[in-house]
Amino acid sequence: MRKPIAIVAAMQQELAAVLALLPDEAKQVYAGRDFWVGHLHGREVVAVLSRIGKVAAATTAAALIERFQVDSIVFTGVAGGLARGVNVGDVVVADAFVQHDLDASPIFPRYEVPLYGTSNFATDAALTERLAAAVRAALPAARLHRGLVASGDRFVSSSAESQALQLALPDAPAVEMEGAAFAQVCHDHGVPFAAVRTVSDRADDAAHGDFLRFIEDVASRHSAAIIEAFLR
């Protein structure tokens, strides 16, 4: 019997848009979270809100793997644009994640996760290609970026901090708060993981107002369209 696929949303509005696609979802409560089990295009799906921040995200990822035995996890959400040319409305599909706020130096190099020997956790190549294809099919007018996405337990919302991250991580097109945790947990369990983020702001002094407005007007529709194309 084929195991379910997990669809994780970063914000409640995005989760609601994904749930609207499922004709038969049923709620299960576990670890203080509402997990919605249903079907889409013949595939069993478990949909859940990630919660905000890396610790909450790691709890959600572990629950999906241990409790619901999912065979893969796809994350959809929003992010702040970092690299030059990554603008509001663009879409970023992650090839890998790094924790931009992890620093165990001088014992370990900055960003390196202790005892892993690496700072970057790659997404699953095949699942990521499928997700990128779904973005192109669902949102043909959107500009698609690929690359290393930075995660941290901060909502980056100042030009100074954004510019510092650009200098420190010049290969990172976007910054967010959960993906690196999912990537590390999925690495530990050998579960394929892929993630897509719609750019909601430029992670600068205007980020707060841009973010709230964008979630309501654009991000939820993007998430639903991408997930439907992915599972079609």
Order of alpha helices (4+ residues) and beta strands (2+ residues): beta-alpha-beta-beta-beta-alpha-beta-beta-beta-alpha-beta-alpha-beta-alpha-beta-alpha-alpha
